[in-house]
Structure formats: structure tokens, C-alpha cells
């Protein structure tokens, strides 16, 4: 009996650890970093890939843990977050703080082992996410713009890890993921609008799921698609994209844009969820196409 309780306790602790660090989100962010590294690497190092994956997870996990500490009272008000470890009472603030701080230190050390610039961008990402974006969420809808800055760092971080330099190439990767976040997070803000209101969060550009918000989502979806095919024109340095790769990426963009227009037409929760899923599919496939294009072209 005691063995069963111990096993159940271990599972519960691991589940809470996954939630406080948002493991699913953290893994997707690490995927972006690894894609950026593969694009920038002239010679692939398995050690660097491992350090980037581990360091990246530490940094994203730390940001998420700090975020949940700061927003614990607001999380308790919303259906989607009230069962998180802290508001549900399964984890103390002190424990979460120890996890967040430990992850920050370990993450910076790990990324610094790759090169100082990678660690610097990792530190900037944590600072912007926890100290600027998180407090602004209850103040202004511009918080999404601020949040898009640290959210766009992982893709370019991989290139910086590979080249130990910042230039037009990582800047382009940053721009792609920066603009992509607007249709992605506004679609989430749309179908969770009522829940976000309970916590006092401003997540939509017009403050509500209306035609004005839908128009902006369409515009940013178009802009994301256009920025994503820039490398095919040959002025993004060593970051290149073949005509075939550009056509595939453009096609993926048209799918996302189509869902954005559907949201404009229907203005429904269902359409917003479909756009969110299409945006996740877009950025995942784009990164895979970019990497495949580099090695197959």
C-alpha cells in the first residue's frame, strides 16, 4: 500500500513539475532553437545541440515558473489555470521560486558554455518575459507585442549558438517568429476571451473578439507569410531558401491566411481554435522545411 502511495506521489510531483515549467511549450521552444542551430551550423556538433536543448529548456521553464508565481492569484480566477500547481495548493511559492531560480542559473551556465552571446540572449528573454510582458498583461493589449520579443528569440538563438554572432540571418529568423506570434496568440485570446477577462488580462488588440481584431489577424498572417519567404530573394546572407522551399512555405502561409479569413467571416470560437492549430502547424512545418531545404538543396 505504501509503495502504491509513493508511486502515486512521484507521479504527482512529476506532473506538477511539468505544469510549472510548461513542458509541452518548453519542448516546442527548444525545437525552434535546434532548428535555428541546424540552419546556422557549418559543422554540426552533437554536444552543442545537447547543450542548447538542455539550456533552452532551463530558460523557458524558468520563465514559465516565474510567470506562474507572479500570476498565482489571477490564475486562481480562470478556469484554464486554476488547477495549476500554485493556485491549486499543490506547490508552494517558495518551491516554485527555487525551481525557477535554479533553472535560470543552470540555463545561463549551460548556454554560456556554448558562447557568451547565446547566454546573453537567453538572459534577455527571461527578463523581458517575466519583468515586462507578465506585468503588462493586465495593463494593456500591447503586452502581446512585448511578449512577442522574447517569444521570437529561440529561433534566432540557435543560429547565434552556431555562429557566435548576430546578423541579418538570425535577425530574419527573429522576424519570422515575431510576426507569427500575433495571429497565434490573438487566436488563443479570442477563444479564451471570457476566461482571460476573469483574470483581467488584455490579450486582443481591440479589447474584444470583433471584426477589428480579425482584420489585424489577417494582416499579420499575410505579413508573416511574406517575411517567411524573404530568404529566397538572396539578401539574407547565409540564410537561404530555394524556390521549391519558398513555394512550400508560401503555400503553408496561404492555409493560415485562409483560416484567418474564416475567423473574420464567422467570428466564432471554433474558427479561432482552427486558426490557432493552423498557426502551430505553420511554424512547425516552416522550420522543418527550412532545415530540409538547407540539407537537400
C-alpha positions as CSV (number, residue, x, y, z in Angstrom):
1,X,0.0,0.0,0.0
2,X,2.8,2.4,1.0
3,X,4.6,1.5,-2.3
4,X,1.5,2.4,-4.3
5,X,1.2,5.8,-2.4
6,X,4.8,6.5,-3.0
7,X,4.4,5.8,-6.7
8,X,1.4,8.0,-6.9
9,X,3.2,10.8,-5.1
10,X,6.1,10.5,-7.5
11,X,3.8,10.8,-10.5
12,X,2.0,13.8,-8.9
13,X,5.3,15.6,-8.3
14,X,6.4,15.0,-11.9
15,X,3.1,16.2,-13.2
16,X,3.3,19.4,-11.2
17,X,6.9,19.9,-12.4
18,X,5.7,19.5,-16.0
19,X,3.0,22.1,-15.3
20,X,5.1,24.7,-13.5
21,X,7.7,24.6,-16.3
22,X,5.0,24.1,-19.1
23,X,6.9,21.1,-20.5
24,X,5.0,20.9,-23.8
25,X,5.6,24.6,-24.6
26,X,9.2,24.4,-23.4
27,X,9.9,21.4,-25.7
28,X,8.3,23.3,-28.7
29,X,10.6,26.3,-28.0
30,X,13.6,24.0,-27.8
31,X,12.6,22.6,-31.2
32,X,12.8,26.2,-32.6
33,X,16.2,26.7,-31.1
34,X,17.5,23.4,-32.5
35,X,16.1,24.3,-36.0
36,X,17.9,27.6,-35.8
37,X,21.1,25.9,-34.9
38,X,20.9,23.4,-37.8
39,X,20.3,26.3,-40.1
40,X,23.4,28.2,-38.9
41,X,25.8,25.4,-38.2
42,X,28.6,24.8,-40.8
43,X,29.6,21.7,-38.9
44,X,27.0,20.1,-36.6
45,X,28.2,19.4,-33.0
46,X,26.1,16.9,-31.1
47,X,27.5,18.4,-27.8
48,X,26.3,21.9,-28.8
49,X,22.9,20.5,-29.8
50,X,22.6,18.9,-26.4
51,X,23.7,22.0,-24.5
52,X,21.3,24.1,-26.5
53,X,18.4,21.7,-25.8
54,X,19.1,21.5,-22.1
55,X,19.9,25.2,-21.6
56,X,16.9,26.2,-23.7
57,X,14.6,24.1,-21.6
58,X,16.0,25.5,-18.4
59,X,15.5,29.1,-19.6
60,X,11.9,28.6,-20.9
61,X,11.0,26.5,-17.8
62,X,12.3,29.3,-15.6
63,X,10.3,31.9,-17.4
64,X,7.1,29.9,-17.1
65,X,7.7,29.2,-13.4
66,X,8.3,32.9,-12.6
67,X,5.2,33.7,-14.6
68,X,3.1,31.4,-12.5
69,X,4.5,32.8,-9.3
70,X,3.7,36.3,-10.3
71,X,0.2,35.5,-11.6
72,X,-0.8,32.9,-9.0
73,X,-3.8,35.0,-7.7
74,X,-5.1,35.7,-11.2
75,X,-4.6,32.1,-12.2
76,X,-6.9,31.1,-9.4
77,X,-9.7,33.1,-11.1
78,X,-9.5,31.5,-14.5
79,X,-10.9,28.0,-15.5
80,X,-7.9,27.1,-17.6
81,X,-5.3,27.9,-14.9
82,X,-7.0,27.4,-11.6
83,X,-5.7,23.8,-11.4
84,X,-2.1,24.8,-11.9
85,X,0.2,23.7,-9.0
86,X,0.4,27.0,-7.1
87,X,-3.2,28.2,-7.2
88,X,-4.4,24.6,-6.5
89,X,-2.2,24.5,-3.4
90,X,-0.1,21.5,-4.6
91,X,3.1,23.6,-4.7
92,X,4.3,26.4,-2.5
93,X,5.6,29.7,-3.9
94,X,8.9,29.0,-2.3
95,X,9.3,25.7,-4.1
96,X,8.3,27.3,-7.4
97,X,10.8,30.1,-6.8
98,X,13.6,27.6,-6.1
99,X,12.8,25.8,-9.3
100,X,12.7,29.0,-11.3
101,X,15.9,30.4,-9.9
102,X,17.8,27.1,-10.2
103,X,16.7,26.8,-13.8
104,X,17.8,30.3,-14.5
105,X,21.3,29.8,-13.1
106,X,21.7,26.3,-14.8
107,X,20.3,27.7,-18.1
108,X,22.7,30.6,-18.2
109,X,25.7,28.5,-17.3
110,X,24.7,25.9,-19.9
111,X,24.2,28.5,-22.7
112,X,27.3,30.3,-21.7
113,X,29.2,27.1,-22.3
114,X,28.1,27.3,-25.9
115,X,29.1,31.0,-26.2
116,X,28.5,34.2,-24.2
117,X,26.2,35.7,-26.8
118,X,23.8,32.8,-26.6
119,X,23.7,33.2,-22.8
120,X,23.1,36.9,-23.2
121,X,20.1,36.4,-25.4
122,X,18.7,33.8,-23.0
123,X,19.0,36.3,-20.2
124,X,17.3,39.0,-22.2
125,X,14.5,36.6,-23.0
126,X,13.8,35.7,-19.3
127,X,14.0,39.4,-18.3
128,X,11.5,40.6,-20.9
129,X,9.1,37.7,-20.3
130,X,9.0,38.0,-16.5
131,X,9.7,41.6,-15.8
132,X,8.0,43.4,-18.7
133,X,5.5,41.1,-20.5
134,X,3.9,39.5,-17.5
135,X,3.1,42.7,-15.6
136,X,1.8,44.4,-18.8
137,X,-0.8,41.7,-19.5
138,X,-3.2,43.3,-17.0
139,X,-2.4,46.8,-18.2
140,X,-2.6,46.9,-22.0
141,X,-3.1,44.8,-25.1
142,X,0.4,46.0,-26.2
143,X,1.6,43.3,-23.8
144,X,1.3,40.9,-26.8
145,X,3.8,43.0,-28.7
146,X,6.2,42.9,-25.8
147,X,5.7,39.2,-25.3
148,X,6.4,38.6,-28.9
149,X,10.0,39.8,-28.4
150,X,11.2,37.1,-26.0
151,X,8.9,34.6,-27.9
152,X,10.9,35.3,-31.1
153,X,14.3,34.8,-29.6
154,X,14.5,30.9,-29.6
155,X,14.6,30.5,-33.4
156,X,17.4,33.1,-33.8
157,X,19.1,31.8,-30.6
158,X,20.0,28.6,-32.4
159,X,21.8,30.5,-35.1
160,X,23.7,32.6,-32.6
161,X,24.7,29.3,-30.8
162,X,26.1,28.0,-34.1
163,X,27.9,31.2,-35.3
164,X,28.5,33.2,-32.1
165,X,27.3,36.3,-34.0
166,X,24.2,38.3,-34.6
167,X,23.4,39.5,-38.1
168,X,20.9,39.5,-40.9
169,X,20.4,35.7,-40.8
170,X,19.3,35.4,-37.1
171,X,17.5,38.7,-37.5
172,X,15.4,37.2,-40.2
173,X,14.6,34.1,-38.1
174,X,13.6,36.5,-35.3
175,X,11.3,38.5,-37.6
176,X,9.5,35.3,-38.8
177,X,8.7,34.1,-35.3
178,X,8.0,37.6,-34.1
179,X,5.2,38.3,-36.6
180,X,3.9,34.8,-36.4
181,X,3.0,35.2,-32.7
182,X,0.3,37.8,-33.4
183,X,-2.2,35.6,-35.3
184,X,-1.2,32.7,-33.0
185,X,-1.8,34.4,-29.6
186,X,-4.7,36.6,-30.8
187,X,-6.5,33.4,-31.9
188,X,-5.9,32.0,-28.4
189,X,-7.0,35.3,-26.9
190,X,-10.1,35.1,-29.0
191,X,-11.5,31.7,-27.9
192,X,-10.3,32.2,-24.3
193,X,-11.6,35.8,-24.1
194,X,-14.1,35.3,-21.4
195,X,-11.7,33.4,-19.3
196,X,-9.0,36.0,-19.7
197,X,-11.5,38.6,-18.6
198,X,-11.8,36.9,-15.3
199,X,-8.1,37.4,-14.7
200,X,-8.2,41.0,-16.0
201,X,-5.9,40.2,-19.0
202,X,-5.8,42.3,-22.1
203,X,-5.0,39.9,-24.9
204,X,-6.8,41.3,-28.0
205,X,-5.8,44.4,-30.0
206,X,-9.3,46.0,-29.8
207,X,-10.0,44.5,-26.4
208,X,-12.7,42.1,-27.7
209,X,-13.2,39.4,-30.3
210,X,-14.6,41.6,-33.1
211,X,-14.1,42.5,-36.7
212,X,-11.2,44.9,-35.9
213,X,-9.3,42.1,-34.2
214,X,-10.0,39.7,-37.1
215,X,-8.7,42.3,-39.6
216,X,-5.4,42.7,-37.7
217,X,-5.1,38.9,-37.5
218,X,-5.4,38.7,-41.3
219,X,-2.8,41.4,-41.8
220,X,-0.3,39.8,-39.5
221,X,-0.9,36.4,-41.1
222,X,-0.1,37.9,-44.5
223,X,3.0,39.7,-43.2
224,X,4.2,36.6,-41.5
225,X,4.0,34.7,-44.8
226,X,5.8,37.4,-46.7
227,X,8.6,37.7,-44.2
228,X,9.0,33.9,-44.2
229,X,9.9,33.8,-47.9
230,X,12.5,36.6,-47.8
231,X,15.5,34.3,-47.9
232,X,14.5,33.1,-51.5
233,X,15.5,36.6,-52.8
234,X,19.1,36.2,-51.7
235,X,19.6,39.2,-49.5
236,X,19.6,37.4,-46.1
237,X,23.2,36.4,-46.1
238,X,23.9,32.8,-45.4
239,X,20.2,32.1,-44.7
240,X,18.9,30.8,-48.0
241,X,15.7,29.2,-49.3
242,X,15.2,27.5,-52.6
243,X,12.3,28.3,-55.0
244,X,10.7,25.0,-54.1
245,X,11.1,25.7,-50.4
246,X,9.7,29.1,-50.8
247,X,6.7,27.8,-52.7
248,X,6.0,25.2,-49.9
249,X,6.3,27.9,-47.2
250,X,4.1,30.3,-49.1
251,X,1.5,27.5,-49.5
252,X,1.6,26.9,-45.7
253,X,1.1,30.6,-45.3
254,X,-1.9,30.6,-47.6
255,X,-3.5,27.9,-45.4
256,X,-3.1,30.1,-42.3
257,X,-4.3,33.2,-44.1
258,X,-7.4,31.2,-45.2
259,X,-8.2,30.3,-41.6
260,X,-7.7,34.0,-40.6
261,X,-10.3,34.9,-43.2
262,X,-12.6,32.2,-41.9
263,X,-12.3,33.8,-38.5
264,X,-13.2,37.2,-40.0
265,X,-16.2,35.7,-41.7
266,X,-17.5,33.5,-38.8
267,X,-16.1,35.3,-35.7
268,X,-16.6,32.1,-33.7
269,X,-14.7,30.2,-31.1
270,X,-14.4,27.2,-33.5
271,X,-12.8,29.3,-36.2
272,X,-10.3,30.8,-33.6
273,X,-9.3,27.3,-32.5
274,X,-8.8,26.2,-36.1
275,X,-6.6,29.3,-36.7
276,X,-4.6,28.6,-33.6
277,X,-4.0,25.0,-34.7
278,X,-3.1,26.1,-38.3
279,X,-0.6,28.6,-36.9
280,X,1.2,25.9,-34.8
281,X,1.3,23.7,-37.9
282,X,2.7,26.6,-39.9
283,X,5.6,27.4,-37.7
284,X,6.5,23.8,-37.1
285,X,6.4,22.9,-40.8
286,X,8.2,26.1,-41.8
287,X,11.2,25.2,-39.5
288,X,11.2,21.7,-40.9
289,X,11.1,22.9,-44.5
290,X,13.9,25.5,-43.8
291,X,16.2,22.8,-42.3
292,X,15.3,20.2,-45.0
293,X,15.8,22.8,-47.7
294,X,19.3,23.6,-46.4
295,X,20.5,20.0,-46.4
296,X,18.7,18.8,-49.6
297,X,19.2,21.7,-51.9
